Amino acid sequence: MKANLFAAVLSLCIVSLPLHAKMEAVSPTYTKTKTSQGKINLNKADVATLAKSVKGIGKKRAESIVRYREEHHGFKTIEELSQVKGLGKQFVKNNLSQLQEVFTLD
């Protein structure tokens, strides 16, 4: 009898725990430097922003993008990313539509 009563009380405690949990909206854990159009400016973004922008662009590739940008006074086209050491023509060709959606040159 005591075991059944204990099990019932324990079950009620476990079931009621989620009812007391605080409800909060989930928000993204990172932010991007975006233009008003929601795109990242390829000629202004920092390494951290670039590294989170497109799958396949990590810290090393982002550093290469910034280095190329500084040496060549910015990008004139998105396709110019194919000239960045570490990215290459094949990466840009395979991901061009996504790169154009994510980046702007404004």
Secondary structure, DSSP 4 states (H G I P E B T S, - for coil): -HHHHHHHHHHHHHHHHHHHSPP-----S----B-TTS-EETTT--HHHHHTTSTT--HHHHHHHHHHHHHTTS-SSGGGGGGSTTTHHHHHHHHHHHHHHHEE--
